[in-house]
Amino acid sequence: MAWNIGLLCIKTELNKVDDILDVFYKSEEGLHFEDVTSFLMEDALGVGEQQPWIIIVDTQGRFINDVSFPLQLSKQYKVKTFWISEKLIYRDYYFDFLKKGGLKSEVVGIDEGLKYLNSKGIQAIDEWGETIIFQIIENEIFNRKITKYGTSLNEIEYLKYEL
């Protein structure tokens, strides 16, 4: 399966999602990761919670291709984005005591992904972009170092938000 899915992760409470996604409305509950990563989502977003993070799944990668929304959000919240793809991308945005807003760091591609894992003391499961980005997500969002295939994103229940 070829992935190509964006994740927008915002450090906030679930009750803030309606304000953040102001042009979207909640239409369905109780979805699983395979549901919100399906092409059947079309323009809709999947929204899940892994405290303290809200995870927004976008099959169109809008927050990856256009960084203006994550940049704007990073003025109010801690934000991280992930592109689950063979051409992986991980972006971490500033939101700390000294600086709010702006791109803090970026990991693009397999080589940089492997360097990231190595810098965190994580053994790469393989050299596929999708596997590497899942390992980065596990470390950054779930605070776990996985050593086998799979993702904690499967353990979350999602809401569907439509335009």
Salt bridges, closest charged atoms under 4 A:
GLU29 OE2 - LYS26 NZ 3.45
ASP58 OD1 - ARG62 NH2 2.79
ASP92 OD1 - LYS78 NZ 2.47
GLU106 OE2 - ARG91 NE 2.65
GLU140 OE1 - LYS80 NZ 2.25
GLU155 OE1 - ARG144 NH1 3.61
